[in-house]
Amino acid sequence: PMFKRKPIGRRHIKVCRTLSCALVGGYKTCDTLKQEFNTGLNEISPDGEVTIEFVECLASCGSAPVALINDELVENIAISDVPAIVDQYK
């Protein structure tokens, strides 16, 4: 999964979709990020900056939901936190 066959955005956001993240809002977090960046899964945002991917476990189940943005692990993401995350990476 680390090798890409087509280009991705400059910012690569991987949102965990496994059970512990799913139970506390991982799917809603992913949907909200897609809306905020105006992109679909595994696509490049219109500005060329962001690609969002729904991935298997990021090994931080105790602090779910989590996302890996480039090399930074973002933990305990509440839906209300998403606009600040978006502002940081836009």
Secondary structure, 3 states (H helix, E strand, C coil): CCCCCCCCCCEEEEEECCHHHHHCCHHHHHHHHHHHHCCCECCECCCCCEEEEEECCCCCHHHCCCEEECCEEECCCCHHHHHHHHHHHC
